[in-house]
Amino acid sequence: MDPRFVGLPRIDLRSGDADAHAAWEARCRRSAGLSGRADEVARTIVERVEQGGDRAIAEITAEIEQRSLSPADFELDDDARRRACERVPPSLRAALELAAERVATFHRTQLDALAKPTGLAGDGVVLESRPTPLARVAVYAPGGTAAYPSSVLMAAIPARIAGVGEILLFTPRPSDVVVLAAAIAGVDRIFVLGGAQAIAAAAFGTATIPRVDKIVGPGNAYVTAAKRHVYGVCDVDGIAGPSEILVVADRTSDPEIVAADLLSQAEHDELASAVLVTDDGALVDRVDAALVEQLADLPRREIATVSLAGQGAAVVVADRDAMVAAANAYAPEHLELLVAAPEELVPALRTSGAVFVGAWTPEAAGDYTAGPSHVLPTAGAARFGSPLGVWDFIKYTSVLRLDAAALGRQAGAIVELARAEGLEAHARAVERRLRK
């Protein structure tokens, strides 16, 4: 039986109610869950794969997913990939190709600023930051309650534009459309592995799976925890939590549109967060009514209802400045501005993963066809994190070149600092050069 939606939990920040302000602060302090059962299970799986390689991966997959795979079954072969692509309807293929073209067009603009050496030269000194694309990366695409071919495009296309040498996709039980998305995005190899064991395999490498330099892409709590445990062995894009949206709305907003956009995230996962911030208390009632109506025939209504009841909120504030303050405090993955003159608010919004400006810019456009990657920081990480981009697949090396005169000019300071730190060999390494 479906749970019954009775309205968004309300938090009124217009008064000095200490409980309301404490409730809002608690939501703003949310995290991606770096402890608990998922973390403990992921740690054990990562250790087993590090020690046991392919054998451990097969055993863990059988235990958790009830799939019997030998190492020879880990990779999807070329014939299987071709047949999967051929089964995708032409209309869906065309939609993927449109999305891919727009994602590629946007991310090529990032390459111009990132892929050129920068530095300075003069007075016998040449200093340079030299960009180099990563050699091999892994893209993770979840299975579970929904398959996301769009995430394959959003992660693999920036990697290809950056010049990554080899792109691997890890996804359990890949659907035909996910395989086609991989082909369109330029993925080189597909491994039909999921969960924490896939993350560990990519990080450490095995007899059949090459080791990667970086792992990107969304996953469940076990995947997220595993990424944290392998960080340092390779790089990861971030520690992701469930999807989230914060909609800023006022008395000019259409409650049906507000409700629709809240549901666009609530249907992802029972732990997804859909939050409304408004300076119009009456709007909340209208949005609740729209949510009841739209949930009635939503295919994923059970998931969405649990999400709204457990993670959703209607936050009522005093004015536009307070709406901006609330949005910055929450640091949402997705921030929608469904208000009058939304462009006026944009410069003050500093902590969101992506900002969607105006009623004609739904978050769903960002998920599929707008262009910027939809792989975004969650759980408040937008305070310091960035969307996935070409920059995630380029590393920089410092190149230094001094002639004798330049070293001579710096030598006194080098020797002084080295001896102040008790590093005599550092000082002597400079002094010996000068004597010669």
N, C-alpha and C positions, 0 to 999 in steps of 0.2 A: 504493500500500500504506500502511495506517495506521501511524503511528509507535507504538511500544510504550511504554506507561506503566510505569515501573519504580519509582515512588515519589517522593514530594516531596523535593526537596533539603533536607537537614537542617542546621540551625544550632543548636548546643548552647551556650547562654550560661551554663550552670551552673558552668562552671569558668573559669579565667583564660586560656583559649586565645585568644591574640591574633588568630589568623587568623579564628576564629569571630566574635569581636567586630568585627573589621574588615569581614567580609562583611555583618554586620547593619547596621553604620553606613553602608556603601555603599548598601544598599537603602533606608535611611531618607533618604539624600541624593538620591534619584531626582528627576528633573525631567521636565517635559512635552516636552522636546526643543526648545530655542530656537535650535538651530543645525543645520547639516547640509544635506542635499539638499532636504528639504521646505521649509526656510526660504528657501533660495536660489531655488527654483522659485516659491514663493509671492510673494516680493518682485518677481520679474520679472512675474508675472501681474498683481499689484496695479498696478504701474507701467503696464503695457499698457492695463488697463481705465481707469485714471485719464486717460490720454492719448487713448485711442481709443473709449471709450464702448461703445455697442451693437455697433459693428463689431468691436471687439476681443473682446467677449464671444462673439459668434457664431464668430469665428475660433478662439478658444481652446477652445470647446466642441467644435468639429469636430476639432481636433487631438488633444484628450485623450480625449474620449468617443465620437468618431466619430458625433456627432449633428449633422445639418444643420438649424440653426434660423435663421430670420430674426427680426428684432426683433418682428415681428407674432406670432411663435410663443412668445415668452418667457412670456406670461401665460396661465394656464389660464382659459378663458372660463366664464361662468356655466352654459351648457348642459352643458359637459363636466364641471363640478363636480357638477351635479345628477345626471347619469347615473352618475357614479362612486359617489355616495352611495347611489343606488338599488340598485346591484349588491352592496352589503355585506349579508351574511346577518343576519337579525334578531337572532340570539343574540350576534353580535359587536357589533352596534349597541348592544344592551342593556348589554354589558360596558363599552363606551366611555362610555355615558351614566352608568353607576354610578360609574366612575372619575372622570369629569368632575364629577359632583355632589359627591363627597367632596373632590376637590382644591379646588373652589370654596368649599366650606364651611370647610375649614381656612384658606384664604388670606384669607377675609373677616375672620377674627379679627386678622390683621395690619393690615388697613386701619384699624381703629379707633385703633390706636396711632400710625399713620404720617401720616394725612391731616388732622390737626388742627393749626392754627398753635400754636406755643408761643413763650413769651417772657416779658418782664417789663415793667412800667410803674411809674412813680413819679418824683417830683422833676423833672418836666419831660422825662423820657426815656421813649420807647417803643421797645422792641427786640423783633423778631419773627423767627422762622424760619417762612417761608411755604412750604408744600408745593405742588408743581405736578406733575401727571402729564406724562410725556413725550408729545410730539405724535405721533411715529411710531416704531415699532420693527420690527425684522426678527427672525423666528424661523427658525433653520436646522435642518432635519431631514435627516439623512444618508440616502443610498441605500446602495449597497455590499452587504455580505454580509447585512445585516438591515435591514428597515424598522422604524421606531420611531414608530408613531402615539401611543404613550404620551408620548413626548418633546414632541410637539406640544401635548398637553393640559397637560403640566407646565410648559411655558414660556409658552404663550399665555394660559392662564386667569389666572395672576397679573397679567399685563399688562392684561387686560381689567378685572379687579377694581380695579386701580390707576387706571383711567380713561384709559388710553392712547387717543389719538384714532384711530389707524389701525395695524393689525397686518398685516404682510406675512409670508408664508411662502415660504422658498426651499428647494426640494427637487427633486433631479433624478429624472425618471421617477416621479412620485408614484403609489403604489399607491392603489387605491380606498379602503382603510381609512385611509390617511393623509389623503386628501381629506375623508373623513367626520369624522375627528378634528378637522380644521381647521374644519369647519362647526360642530361641537359647541362648540369652544373660542371661536368668535367671530372667526376670522381673516377679514380683509376681502379680501385678494388673495393669489393663489398664483402664484409664478413658478417655472417648471420648470427652474431653473438650480441647479447645484451647484458644489462645489469652491471654490478660492480666487477664481475669477472672480465667483461669486455674492456672496461677502463684499465684494469690492471694489465691485461694482455697488451694493450696499446702502449702503456707506459714502459713495461719491462721488456716486451718482445718475447717471442717463443720460437720454437723451431719452425713454425709455419706462419707466424705473424711478425712482421717487422716492427721494430721499435720506432716510436714517433717522437717528434720534438714538442708537440703541443696537442692537447685534446680540447675540442670545442663542441658546443651543442647542449641542449637541455636534456634533462633526465629526471627520474624520480629521486626520492630521498637517498636510496642506496647508491645510485649513480653519483649524486652530488657528494655524498660522504666519501666515496672512493676517489673522486677527483681531488678532494682535499688531502687524502692520504698519499696520493702519488705525486702531489706537487713538490717539486724539487728534483724528482727523477725526470720529470718533463714539466712543461708549462701547462696551465689550464686557463680557460677564459674567465672563470669566476666560480663562486659558490652560489648556485642558483636556488631560489626557493620557488614556491608556487606562483603562478601568474597573478597579476594584480592590476587594477585600474582605479584611478581617482578621477571622478568627474566633478568639475567645478561648474555650478549652474546657478542661475538667478531667476528672477520672476519672468524674464523674457524667454526662458528655456521651454522647449516642448517636452513635457513629462514622458511622452511615449518614446522619444528619442533617447532621453536620459536612461529610461528603463532598459531600452534595447541595448544600449552600450554597456550598462552594468552587467546585463546577462551575457554579453559577448565574452566576458571574462569568467563569470561565475560558472558557465557551463564547462569550463576546462577541467575543473578539479574541485572536490569538496573542500580543499584547503585554499582555493583561490580567493583573493580578496577583491571585493567590489565596493568602493566607498564613494559616497556622495558628499560633497561639501557645498553648502549653500548659505546665502544670507537671507533666504526667504523660507521661513518655517512652513508656510502653507504649501510650498512646492513638494515637501516630503510626502504629504498625504496623497497628492496627485501622482507622484512617482510610485508609491506603494500600490495604488490602484492599477496603474499601468503594468507593474510587475505581476500582479495577480492575473491580469488578463493575458499577458504574454507567456506566462509560465504554463497556462492551461494546455497548450498544444506544443510545447517545446519538447523535442525528443529526449533531451538530456535534463528534463525538469527535476528529477530526483537529485542529481548532482548539483544543479544550480540552486535548488532550494536549500540544501544543506550548507552550501557555500555562503549564501546570503544570510542565513540565520547565524552561522558560526563565525564568519569572517567579515561579513558586510557591515556597513554602518551608514547612517545619515547624520552628518556632523553639521550643526547649525551654528553659524558665526555671525558677527555683528555687521560686517561690511566687506567691501572688495579687498581692502588691505588685509583683513583677517583671513580671507579666502587664500590669498597668496601665502600668508604666513603658515596656514595649515598645510597647504600643498608642499611648501619647502620643508616643513617639519616631517611630513610623512615620507618624502622622497620616493614617489611611486615609480614603478616600471613604466606604466603608461599614464599620462596626464591629459585629460581632455578639457578644453575650454569651451563650454556651451553657454556663453554669457554675451551680453552686449559689449561691443568693442573689444573682442578678445585680444587683438594685437597689442592693446595697451598693457596687458598683463605679462606678456611674454618676456620682456627684458628682466623682470624681477624674479622669474622662476628659474632657479639655479640648480635644483637637485633632482630633476626628473630624467629617466632614461630616454623618453621621447615625449614631445609635446604635440598634441593634435589641436590645431587652432581653428575653431569655428564649427558650425553645424554640418558643413559639407566635408569634414575631415574625420570620418569615424576611425576608431582604432583598427577596425577590420581592414581598412585600406593599408595601414602599416603592416599588418600581418601578411599581406599577399602581394600587392602590386605597386605600392607607392615608390619603393626603391631602397630606402635605408634598411639595413638588416634589422629583423625583429628579435634578434638575440640580444637581450637587454639586461642590465643589472636589476635584481629584485631584492626584496626583503630589506629595503633601506640602503642597499649598496649603491644606489644612484647618487648618494651623497659624494662618493669618491670614484665610482666606476663609470665606464663609457659603453655605448653600444658596440657590438662586435663590428669590426671594420678591417680594412686592409692593414691598418697599423698592427693588428693582432698577429699578423703573419710575417712581419718584417722585424729583424733584429738589427742592432747597430753595433759597430765596432769602432772604437776610438783608434785613430792612427796618428802617431806623434813623430815628428822629425825635427831635430835640433842640430844646427851646425856648431862648431867649436866655440865660436864667439858667443852664440846664444846661450850655450851651457855656461860659459864663463860668467855671463851677466847674472845668471840665476844661481850659480854655485854657492855663493855665500849664504843665501837664504835656505837652500837645500841642506847644507851642512849644519847650519844652526838649528833648523827644525829637527833633523834626524837625531842630533845629539840630545836635544831636549826631550826626545821620546825614548832615549836609551838605545837607539839603533845605530851603533857605531859602523857596522858594515855598510849601511846606506851612505853614510858620510864618506867613508873611504872609497866607495865605488866612484864617487864624483871626484875626489881629490886625486886619485890615481890617474884619471883621464887628464886632469889639468896639468899634472907633472909631466905627462908625456907630450 
